[in-house]
Amino acid sequence: MLNRLEEIKMLINLTELDEGKGAWVREIRGGNCLNTKMESMGIRAGKKIMKSGGLKTRGPQIVKFDNLQVAIGFGMAKHIMIEAE
Amino acid sequence: MKKILLAGNPNVGKSAVFSRLTGTRVLISNYPGSTVEYSQGQVDIGGIEYAVIDVPGTYSLSAESDAEKVATDMLGEGDIIVNVLDSTNLERNIFLTMQLLKLRKPMVIVLNIWDDTKHLGIKIDADKLSEILNVPVITTVAVIGVGITRLKDAIPSARVSDYDLGGDDIWKHIGSIIGSVQSISHRHHTFLERLSDILIKPVTGIPIAGLILMLSFEFTRFIGETLISAVLDPLYLKFYAPFVIRLVSTSDSSMLSTLLLGADTNAMSGFGILTTGVYIPLVVVLPYIFSFYLVLSVLEDSGYLPRLAVLLDSVMHKFGLHGYGTIPVILGLGCKVPAILATRILEKRREKLLATVLILLTAPCMPQTAMIISILLEHGASYIALTLGIIIFMGLISGYLLNKLLKGDAPELFIEIPPIRKLRPNMLLKKMWLRMKGFVLEAIPLIMLGVLIVNICEMSGLIGYISAHYGRSVTWILGLPEDAFPVILFGFLRKDVSISLLAPYGLNAAQLVVSCVFLTLYLPCISTFFVISRELGLKSALKISAFTFTVSLLLGGLLNLVLS
């Protein structure tokens, strides 16, 4: 229980990650629709990603993983909970 | 006839495979969603004819967007599925493969973009993948035709996979497959990858985008102008015009001579089928179509368009769209018809409606732009800039207000950004040829028909009758001569023709600006109208037309008051 709480504390959303930094996706906090959408693009819990672009205050967030680059709207990116590297 | 369906994620080269397999030429671009309508062709394999269908790309079979719904519905009807994968992104691509396997249809897997795996340090054991999934696996580089013969040979041996997906998590299966067939060695960033990063980061990307757009505009203008003044206009005046005049003058009929050569020999105002009817499409419009599509094709094939879409995301939110709405709007600078079709990449009806209004109101199509430049040039470039500036400004204001009026919010951007790719000149030429051919075959007959109808109406006195009875109020609001009303009527048929119809009236610069703005905005042309009613329904097409007509009449009236 304590471990889980500590883990949740360590999570931040994608918009809070610094540009150029890596992270692990831990959770996608949204409905089924959002989860399916992310999953079909390859973004899922356990996936390692790198934020290659995007401001912390607004605008799309760009993430890289494998050989892919994906742009995610700011509001949507807030639902992606990550653990920074 | 058995149906082969080409299925896969967006931007993996399905259209290139389709084109190579069937010999049918289709437009291929480097951004997801370039195929929104399916193409069908045929291929003969070992004496048996197969129908081949290029299904719009989809990430999953959950059918989130229109393109995905079309793909999902079509997949149910196929006999053989050729699943095209991007070899450089095997993990994400196999997610769809797993869903396709569940359809229990004979399948062949194509690992496309195979050449890039070497550059990226990716090793894939295709035989092992075939062994695991128990379906044929072929490696291809479809854009240059590598592997297509092997694919043809493999299609008859397509089979239903016996791979057991069980009840486990799909990603466990994918992880295990990837683990056994793929290995990746470390490598350094390439120049194109570094360039890609620079182009998409707001700090560097926004000024570069400004520069690219400015250069694109200048290049389009320069090439168009040079082709007209240095090549086509002299060719027309020195060789073509004297030739047709000599040819027609052998006829005794003055009516035939007026129909073919026009009232006078001026190529812009005479309105003969063989003079104005040829001069408008081939000398005035075609050079700009050529230069615009050359620039657009470079932006498309290099992969720059989606980057621009990301950079403009925040701006597009003001108009109720996300950044990807930029792509149809940019396509609309060329022709509104493919632009309206491209709104299918947007998910919701509200977005499509807003994008359609932006496409119609923010800029004229390229034939219209060419005519506006041509007719206003003698009054100075500032009038051209004023006309285009007013149109863009009004389009943006209307889009902004409509977004406020319609219920709902702008959806979030969620797109894959394709890699920046080196241009392949032969692919570029093929694409240019396809687009130019499209213009010549579709627009030129319509323009000639328009010129013929104008001529007949003029000769029969119909134009005078209509102007006297119906046109007064509209021409009064716009400050135009009464007999200019038919110009407005013909605009619905072909807008470039309608602008050229202004030439004989001897309008002053202010009147020309008012008419060009009004004619650009007042109604979609007939082809665009049909596409809008097909995409959004007749009722919406009529509503949009009523909206644009009201906006343009108010604006035209206001401009008339201010400028005169």
Interface residues (C-beta under 8 A of the other chain):
Chain A: E19 C33 T36 K37 E39 S40 M41 G42 R44 G46 S52 G53 G54 L55 R58 G59 P60 I62 D66 N67 L68 Q69 V70 A71 I72 G73 F74 G75 M76
Chain B: Y59 S60 S62 E64 T88 N89 E91 R92 F95 L96 L120 I122 W171 S196 D197 I200 K201 P202 G205 P306 A309 V310 D313 S314 H322 G323 P411 E412 L413 F414 I415 E416 I417 P419
